Amino acid sequence: MHAKIILSNIITLHPSHPRASGVLVLENRVQALGSLEELRELAPKAEVLDHRDFFLTPGLTDAHIHLVGYGFSLQNVKLEATCSVLEAVSWVSERVARVAGGDWIFGNGFDRSLWGQTDYPTAADLDEISPNNPVALWSRDGHGLWCNSLALKIAGITSSTPNPHGGVIVQNIHAKPTGMLLENAMELVKRVFPTQKLKDVVAAAKLGASDMAHRGFTCVHTMALEPIDYLHAMWELEARGEMPLRIWASISHSQLEHLQHTGLRGGVGNRIKLCGVKFFADGALGSRTALMLEPYLGFEDSGVQVDGKETFLERGRLALELGFSPVVHAIGDRANREMLDVLEELTPLALAQNVRLRLEHAQHLHPDDIARFGALGVAVSVQPIHAPGDVQNIQRLLGETRGKTTFAFRSLLKTGAVLALGSDAPVATPDPILGFQAAVKRLDLSGQPWNVDQALTRLETLQGYTTGAAFAAGWEGWYGQVAPGFAADFTLWDKDPTLEDATPVRALIA
């Protein structure tokens, strides 16, 4: 490979050299920063790439995404913009009209709060328009699955089917399944989905990765709410030379014994590194499965516990012993408190193993627990893009007082915590433009300001997508900055993203 000199308005995010006009790159590593003349002295024969009409930053990272699932979701019925059950059913009906009888219909993105209803949708809502096609539709938060009666029948779900551990089969007053499945109960239907052929999984992986690269991302952290075949599909793309992203990958803690048996260690891989082991403490607010210290307003329940403290502690230790980072999903205030308790116990082993501990989401926090994030040095992986759509649920289910420490980004930063920003796609769009807007402007879906004291600056938001994400991966020594020795993964912008609304032009892997 030959040397390249890239000229641009460079935002390095390196504290000792924050701006530069040129960067010298060799074999995807930054060699030096300086003017064209200075860099030519170091590499007289280097190719010069002139991007002075743009701003160049470290490559964007989405620190929480389900990459292959996102690729598949791009082919599903998109329900994010629906305003009622009737509208959602109408959109599903259009898809039913275009497929053969017996084919499964998949969709994602519906949000009851946008429909103005508190009740879950039912199988009966879908049965008339799809009597011959099983239907499975994911809620916006991904923690609820809305099915028609045919899907329930194929899955063998009846009034006598018990709730699985960490899951709920929603029933009506007659104890009959309504068609809504929460958390681990979704697996009852997912296990009867048509077997996905490897070529289809690879195609979805390629679609998702290409979409992210098109948006200006150079790296993603993909989370383990996906079959192990999805990881193999990403490796297949890497082997073909068709993977445009660098990937920090995690798998479910249910696979730990397999990793132990095969002798795999955390951090293996080239552009795709298997690094994390995923746990779920609870569900999500919109599905009323986030685990809370107090009941939801107007309800007697306080959420669903999925992986409890004992499970996370025991299996988190095993993950660390194998060199993997324990990654835990925690949304409710009780879930966050309990997982922080476990992370505190795991910290000495994590330090000994030189493995980063990280907590995903940290959405709803008790004020007493916020300072613990900074004290423990835990990476906090958050998704500002969720906030606008969650405001109605927060106000309805938590109220004003408990809502003040929801999406508490500014408070977390004040404790010294490091934020890594992502989208949780396909739960939300991975569009970095909307991600910046959500983090900086703190507006709800109607455009009204909400808890603006917790907003981030544009620079802090860029850091969350770059240096913060690198910290969460344990890659802060070689990724997320434009500095000598760091990976030459860059994003080009039309404007300075630290000063004004800007659009990523493209990813640039030098």
GUTORZA-985484 format. One record per residue (C-alpha): residue number from 1; x, z, y. Coordinates in Angstrom, 2 decimals. Last residue first. Example, Ala and Ser with C-alpha at 12.3 -4.5 7.8 and 13.67 -1.06 7.14 Angstrom:
GUTORZA-985484
num/c1/c3/c2
2/13.67/7.14/-1.06
1/12.30/7.80/-4.50
//
This chain:
GUTORZA-985484
num/c1/c3/c2
510/-7.67/4.02/5.54
509/-11.19/5.00/4.44
508/-13.37/4.28/7.47
507/-17.02/5.32/7.36
506/-19.34/3.45/9.67
505/-20.88/3.33/13.13
504/-21.94/6.98/13.28
503/-24.40/7.32/16.14
502/-23.92/9.62/19.11
501/-26.03/11.99/21.18
500/-23.65/13.46/23.73
499/-20.46/15.47/24.25
498/-19.03/16.43/20.83
497/-20.32/13.22/19.25
496/-18.15/11.09/21.60
495/-19.88/7.72/21.52
494/-20.27/4.73/19.15
493/-18.84/6.73/16.28
492/-16.24/5.91/13.58
491/-15.88/8.28/10.62
490/-12.53/8.93/8.96
489/-10.97/9.59/5.56
488/-7.19/9.51/5.96
487/-6.60/12.60/3.81
486/-4.51/15.25/5.56
485/-0.72/15.46/5.44
484/-0.31/14.96/9.19
483/-3.56/15.75/11.03
482/-7.00/14.23/11.46
481/-9.03/17.13/10.10
480/-11.60/17.67/7.31
479/-9.32/17.52/4.28
478/-5.83/18.62/3.25
477/-5.41/22.39/3.64
476/-9.12/23.06/4.16
475/-9.94/21.79/0.67
474/-11.48/24.98/-0.77
473/-14.78/23.12/-0.98
472/-16.51/25.42/1.50
471/-13.47/25.14/3.78
470/-13.68/21.33/3.71
469/-17.36/21.56/4.64
468/-16.47/23.77/7.58
467/-13.71/21.42/8.73
466/-15.96/18.35/8.60
465/-19.78/18.50/8.79
464/-19.75/22.05/10.15
463/-17.02/21.11/12.62
462/-19.23/18.34/13.97
461/-22.02/20.89/14.43
460/-19.68/23.32/16.15
459/-18.59/20.56/18.53
458/-22.18/19.62/19.30
457/-23.00/23.25/20.05
456/-25.06/25.22/17.56
455/-28.52/26.66/18.13
454/-29.46/30.23/17.16
453/-30.59/31.23/20.66
452/-32.90/28.20/20.47
451/-35.26/30.13/18.20
450/-37.79/27.26/18.44
449/-38.09/24.66/21.18
448/-41.21/22.45/20.93
447/-40.88/18.79/19.88
446/-43.96/18.77/17.64
445/-41.78/18.76/14.52
444/-39.96/21.89/15.69
443/-37.01/21.70/18.07
442/-33.69/23.48/17.60
441/-31.72/21.17/19.95
440/-28.19/21.45/18.54
439/-28.66/21.92/14.78
438/-31.79/19.79/14.41
437/-30.41/17.02/16.63
436/-27.11/16.95/14.76
435/-28.88/16.66/11.41
434/-31.16/13.95/12.81
433/-28.12/11.85/13.71
432/-26.43/12.82/10.44
431/-29.23/11.18/8.38
430/-29.17/13.01/5.04
429/-33.00/13.00/4.92
428/-34.52/16.10/3.42
427/-35.23/17.33/-0.11
426/-33.53/14.18/-1.40
425/-31.16/15.27/0.06
424/-30.06/18.90/0.45
423/-29.00/17.99/4.01
422/-25.53/19.35/4.66
421/-23.54/21.54/7.00
420/-20.73/23.95/6.12
419/-20.70/27.11/8.22
418/-17.71/29.48/8.32
417/-18.58/33.14/8.90
416/-16.73/34.98/11.65
415/-19.62/37.37/12.33
414/-20.50/35.46/15.50
413/-20.87/32.28/13.43
412/-23.62/33.92/11.36
411/-25.55/34.96/14.46
410/-25.32/31.43/15.86
409/-26.59/29.88/12.61
408/-29.55/32.20/12.01
407/-31.70/29.66/10.12
406/-34.25/32.51/9.91
405/-33.25/35.75/11.60
404/-36.00/35.62/14.23
403/-38.61/34.64/11.63
402/-38.99/38.18/10.33
401/-40.25/39.27/13.74
400/-42.40/36.21/14.47
399/-44.32/35.94/11.22
398/-43.15/35.39/7.66
397/-45.70/33.15/5.92
396/-47.47/31.32/8.75
395/-44.70/31.34/11.35
394/-42.03/30.48/8.80
393/-44.22/27.83/7.15
392/-44.89/26.18/10.50
391/-41.19/26.26/11.40
390/-40.06/24.79/8.07
389/-40.18/21.11/9.05
388/-37.93/21.57/12.08
387/-35.52/23.87/10.18
386/-34.72/21.77/7.12
385/-32.38/19.42/9.02
384/-30.19/22.43/9.86
383/-28.99/22.60/6.23
382/-26.64/25.48/5.51
381/-23.62/26.09/3.25
380/-22.16/29.48/4.11
379/-18.57/29.87/2.87
378/-18.00/33.51/1.94
377/-15.30/35.32/3.89
376/-16.70/38.68/2.79
375/-16.76/40.21/6.28
374/-18.20/37.05/7.82
373/-21.12/36.90/5.41
372/-21.68/40.67/5.50
371/-22.49/40.61/9.22
370/-25.83/38.93/8.49
369/-27.06/41.49/5.95
368/-28.59/44.18/8.15
367/-30.58/41.58/10.12
366/-32.42/40.54/6.91
365/-31.84/36.87/6.28
364/-34.06/33.86/5.66
363/-32.18/30.59/5.31
362/-28.92/31.45/3.55
361/-28.95/27.83/2.24
360/-26.13/27.80/-0.35
359/-23.68/30.66/-0.78
358/-20.01/29.96/-1.35
357/-17.03/31.63/-3.01
356/-13.75/29.75/-2.73
355/-11.29/29.87/-5.63
354/-7.70/31.09/-5.37
353/-8.01/32.65/-8.85
352/-6.85/36.07/-7.65
351/-8.99/35.72/-4.53
350/-12.02/34.81/-6.63
349/-11.36/37.77/-8.93
348/-11.25/40.18/-5.99
347/-14.39/38.59/-4.43
346/-16.67/38.77/-7.48
345/-18.08/42.22/-6.67
344/-18.79/41.19/-3.07
343/-20.35/37.97/-4.35
342/-22.70/40.07/-6.48
341/-23.95/42.17/-3.57
340/-24.16/39.02/-1.44
339/-26.41/37.55/-4.16
338/-28.73/40.54/-3.96
337/-28.99/40.41/-0.18
336/-29.51/36.64/-0.11
335/-32.25/36.78/-2.75
334/-33.97/39.62/-0.90
333/-33.88/37.68/2.36
332/-35.24/34.51/0.75
331/-33.20/31.30/0.46
330/-30.40/31.83/-2.06
329/-28.83/28.99/-4.06
328/-25.57/30.19/-5.60
327/-22.29/28.36/-6.14
326/-19.75/30.04/-8.42
325/-16.47/28.17/-7.80
324/-14.74/27.06/-10.98
323/-11.28/28.08/-12.18
322/-12.29/28.94/-15.75
321/-12.01/32.68/-15.03
320/-14.11/32.05/-11.94
319/-16.94/30.53/-13.96
318/-16.82/33.40/-16.45
317/-17.07/35.92/-13.63
316/-20.04/34.04/-12.20
315/-21.63/34.19/-15.65
314/-21.69/37.95/-15.73
313/-22.42/38.53/-12.04
312/-24.99/35.74/-11.68
311/-26.89/36.77/-14.77
310/-26.89/40.45/-13.80
309/-28.02/39.70/-10.26
308/-30.98/37.59/-11.36
307/-31.19/33.84/-11.88
306/-34.76/32.72/-11.07
305/-36.56/35.41/-9.07
304/-39.86/34.19/-7.68
303/-41.48/35.02/-4.36
302/-43.00/38.00/-2.54
301/-46.58/38.01/-3.80
300/-49.51/39.90/-2.31
299/-50.48/37.23/0.19
298/-51.67/37.12/3.80
297/-48.17/37.33/5.21
296/-45.65/36.88/2.41
295/-44.71/40.07/0.61
294/-41.62/42.06/1.67
293/-38.01/41.86/0.51
292/-38.43/38.13/-0.12
291/-37.56/35.81/-3.01
290/-38.29/32.21/-1.95
289/-41.10/31.03/-4.25
288/-43.79/30.44/-1.65
287/-43.58/26.67/-2.34
286/-42.72/26.06/1.32
285/-40.33/29.02/1.35
284/-38.08/27.92/-1.47
283/-37.00/29.09/-4.93
282/-34.87/31.99/-6.07
281/-31.40/33.13/-7.13
280/-30.38/29.74/-8.44
279/-26.88/29.29/-9.90
278/-24.50/26.32/-9.78
277/-20.99/26.04/-11.19
276/-18.57/24.23/-8.89
275/-15.32/22.25/-8.93
274/-15.56/18.97/-10.82
273/-13.51/16.66/-8.60
272/-14.55/13.06/-8.01
271/-11.90/11.17/-6.05
270/-9.28/12.31/-8.58
269/-10.50/14.77/-11.16
268/-10.03/18.38/-12.17
267/-10.79/21.12/-9.65
266/-12.13/23.71/-12.08
265/-10.73/23.68/-15.59
264/-11.90/21.82/-18.65
263/-10.93/23.40/-22.00
262/-13.66/21.64/-23.95
261/-15.10/24.88/-25.30
260/-15.03/26.62/-21.93
259/-16.72/23.69/-20.24
258/-19.39/23.66/-22.94
257/-19.81/27.41/-22.56
256/-20.35/26.97/-18.85
255/-23.00/24.24/-19.16
254/-25.95/26.59/-18.51
253/-24.16/27.47/-15.26
252/-25.38/24.10/-13.99
251/-22.83/21.56/-12.78
250/-20.91/21.10/-9.55
249/-19.21/18.16/-7.90
248/-16.98/17.81/-4.84
247/-17.11/14.05/-4.31
246/-15.02/11.55/-2.33
245/-17.21/8.60/-1.52
244/-17.16/4.79/-1.86
243/-17.44/4.85/-5.67
242/-17.15/1.25/-6.93
241/-13.62/1.27/-8.35
240/-15.06/0.74/-11.82
239/-13.67/4.06/-13.04
238/-15.17/5.78/-9.98
237/-18.56/4.23/-10.74
236/-18.38/5.52/-14.31
235/-17.37/8.96/-13.05
234/-20.52/8.98/-10.92
233/-22.60/8.04/-13.96
232/-20.95/10.79/-16.02
231/-22.03/13.32/-13.38
230/-25.60/12.06/-13.59
229/-25.49/12.31/-17.36
228/-25.02/16.08/-16.95
227/-28.65/16.26/-15.83
226/-29.36/17.16/-12.19
225/-30.04/20.27/-10.15
224/-26.31/20.74/-10.09
223/-25.23/20.15/-6.52
222/-23.29/17.24/-5.06
221/-20.79/18.04/-2.33
220/-20.42/14.79/-0.41
219/-17.52/12.86/1.14
218/-16.83/9.86/3.36
217/-20.12/9.87/5.23
216/-20.84/7.31/7.95
215/-24.49/6.50/7.21
214/-23.46/3.42/5.22
213/-21.28/5.67/3.06
212/-24.33/7.80/2.30
211/-26.46/4.79/1.38
210/-23.72/3.40/-0.85
209/-23.44/6.71/-2.68
208/-27.19/6.93/-3.28
207/-27.51/3.34/-4.47
206/-24.43/3.61/-6.68
205/-25.69/6.79/-8.29
204/-29.11/5.19/-8.81
203/-27.51/2.15/-10.46
202/-25.39/4.41/-12.67
201/-28.52/6.29/-13.72
200/-30.29/3.01/-14.49
199/-27.34/1.72/-16.50
198/-27.20/5.00/-18.42
197/-30.80/4.59/-19.54
196/-33.16/7.32/-18.45
195/-35.32/8.78/-21.17
194/-38.93/8.76/-20.03
193/-40.01/12.13/-18.62
192/-41.05/14.61/-21.30
191/-38.45/17.25/-20.37
190/-39.41/16.98/-16.69
189/-42.92/18.21/-17.50
188/-42.03/21.63/-18.92
187/-38.96/21.68/-16.65
186/-41.24/22.06/-13.63
185/-42.10/25.55/-14.87
184/-38.56/26.53/-13.88
183/-39.51/26.48/-10.16
182/-43.23/25.97/-9.53
181/-45.74/23.74/-11.32
180/-48.92/22.46/-9.70
179/-51.49/20.60/-11.85
178/-54.22/23.23/-11.62
177/-53.55/24.81/-14.99
176/-56.69/26.62/-16.21
175/-57.09/30.37/-15.87
174/-60.72/30.03/-14.71
173/-59.80/31.20/-11.21
172/-57.30/28.35/-11.00
171/-53.80/28.35/-12.46
170/-50.33/27.64/-11.07
169/-47.79/27.35/-13.88
168/-45.03/29.60/-12.53
167/-41.29/29.66/-13.21
166/-38.32/32.00/-13.47
165/-38.84/32.67/-17.16
164/-41.43/30.23/-18.45
163/-45.09/30.89/-17.68
162/-47.08/30.89/-20.89
161/-49.06/27.86/-22.10
160/-52.47/29.07/-23.26
159/-54.42/27.34/-20.49
158/-52.76/24.08/-21.44
157/-49.47/22.26/-20.84
156/-48.58/19.89/-23.68
155/-46.21/17.83/-21.54
154/-48.19/14.65/-22.25
153/-51.38/16.51/-21.32
152/-49.91/17.82/-18.07
151/-48.81/14.30/-17.12
150/-52.27/12.97/-17.94
149/-53.90/15.69/-15.84
148/-52.02/14.71/-12.69
147/-48.86/16.43/-11.57
146/-47.59/18.17/-8.43
145/-44.06/19.56/-8.88
144/-42.77/22.43/-6.73
143/-39.26/23.56/-5.86
142/-37.99/20.28/-4.39
141/-38.37/21.51/-0.81
140/-40.46/18.48/0.16
139/-42.70/18.90/-2.86
138/-42.00/16.73/-5.89
137/-44.62/14.34/-7.27
136/-45.16/13.68/-10.98
135/-47.86/11.20/-12.02
134/-48.77/10.02/-15.54
133/-50.39/6.60/-15.45
132/-53.70/5.86/-17.15
131/-56.14/7.97/-15.10
130/-54.31/7.33/-11.82
129/-56.68/6.96/-8.86
128/-59.32/9.32/-10.27
127/-56.84/11.82/-11.67
126/-54.77/12.41/-8.54
125/-56.81/14.99/-6.60
124/-57.97/16.44/-9.93
123/-54.35/17.33/-10.72
122/-54.41/19.73/-7.79
121/-52.86/20.25/-4.38
120/-51.70/23.81/-3.64
119/-53.76/25.86/-1.25
118/-52.39/26.79/2.18
117/-53.60/23.73/4.06
116/-52.78/22.07/7.35
115/-51.43/18.91/5.72
114/-48.07/19.35/7.45
113/-47.87/22.84/5.95
112/-48.60/21.37/2.53
111/-45.39/19.33/2.57
110/-45.03/16.20/0.44
109/-41.48/14.82/0.02
108/-41.25/13.21/-3.39
107/-42.79/10.63/-5.67
106/-42.70/9.51/-9.27
105/-45.25/7.39/-11.11
104/-44.74/7.13/-14.87
103/-45.66/3.89/-16.59
102/-48.61/4.11/-19.00
101/-50.50/1.19/-17.47
100/-48.13/-1.27/-15.82
99/-47.04/-0.88/-12.22
98/-48.13/-2.32/-8.86
97/-51.61/-0.79/-8.51
96/-50.21/2.65/-9.34
95/-47.84/2.35/-6.36
94/-50.71/1.76/-3.94
93/-52.62/4.66/-5.48
92/-49.67/6.97/-4.80
91/-49.92/6.09/-1.11
90/-53.67/6.77/-1.13
89/-53.15/10.11/-2.89
88/-50.71/11.15/-0.17
87/-53.20/10.11/2.51
86/-56.00/12.05/0.85
85/-53.81/15.14/0.46
84/-53.18/15.05/4.19
83/-50.64/14.16/6.86
82/-48.24/12.02/4.86
81/-44.88/11.35/6.52
80/-42.68/12.89/3.84
79/-44.56/11.24/0.94
78/-42.09/8.55/-0.17
77/-43.16/7.03/-3.48
76/-39.89/6.77/-5.43
75/-37.06/4.18/-5.29
74/-34.97/6.00/-2.66
73/-35.63/9.11/-4.71
72/-33.48/7.72/-7.53
71/-30.45/7.53/-5.26
70/-31.18/11.02/-3.93
69/-31.32/12.28/-7.50
68/-27.92/10.68/-7.99
67/-26.49/12.49/-4.96
66/-28.13/15.89/-5.06
65/-26.79/16.97/-1.68
64/-25.14/19.98/-0.10
63/-21.96/19.78/1.97
62/-22.65/16.33/3.44
61/-19.15/15.47/4.59
60/-18.29/13.39/7.64
59/-14.86/11.79/7.80
58/-12.53/13.28/10.39
57/-13.35/11.84/13.79
56/-12.82/8.46/15.47
55/-14.53/7.44/18.69
54/-15.18/3.74/19.23
53/-14.19/0.89/21.56
52/-10.56/1.75/20.85
51/-10.97/0.67/17.22
50/-7.89/-1.57/17.04
49/-6.35/-1.70/13.58
48/-2.58/-2.30/13.72
47/-0.77/-3.21/10.50
46/2.51/-1.34/10.18
45/5.75/-3.31/10.29
44/7.53/-1.16/12.88
43/6.50/2.14/11.20
42/8.01/5.20/12.95
41/8.91/3.38/16.16
40/5.53/1.66/16.01
39/3.88/5.10/15.99
38/5.48/6.14/19.27
37/4.63/2.83/20.94
36/1.02/2.89/19.77
35/0.66/6.44/21.06
34/0.75/9.49/18.82
33/-0.35/11.03/15.56
32/1.65/11.05/12.32
31/1.58/10.50/8.56
30/-2.12/10.78/7.79
29/-2.66/10.13/4.10
28/-4.67/7.34/2.46
27/-1.56/5.62/1.09
26/0.08/5.44/4.53
25/-1.67/6.16/7.82
24/-0.35/6.36/11.39
23/-2.88/7.67/13.92
22/-3.38/6.60/17.52
21/-4.97/7.78/20.76
20/-5.03/11.50/20.13
19/-7.16/14.55/20.86
18/-7.28/18.14/19.52
17/-3.53/18.59/18.88
16/-2.86/22.31/18.28
15/-6.40/23.17/17.17
14/-6.81/20.23/14.75
13/-10.36/18.93/15.10
12/-8.72/15.46/15.40
11/-11.07/13.78/17.87
10/-9.48/10.32/18.16
9/-10.43/7.77/20.79
8/-9.11/4.85/18.75
7/-6.01/3.03/17.58
6/-5.34/2.98/13.87
5/-1.77/2.26/12.76
4/-1.60/1.19/9.15
3/1.17/1.44/6.58
2/1.21/-0.76/3.51
1/0.00/0.00/0.00
//
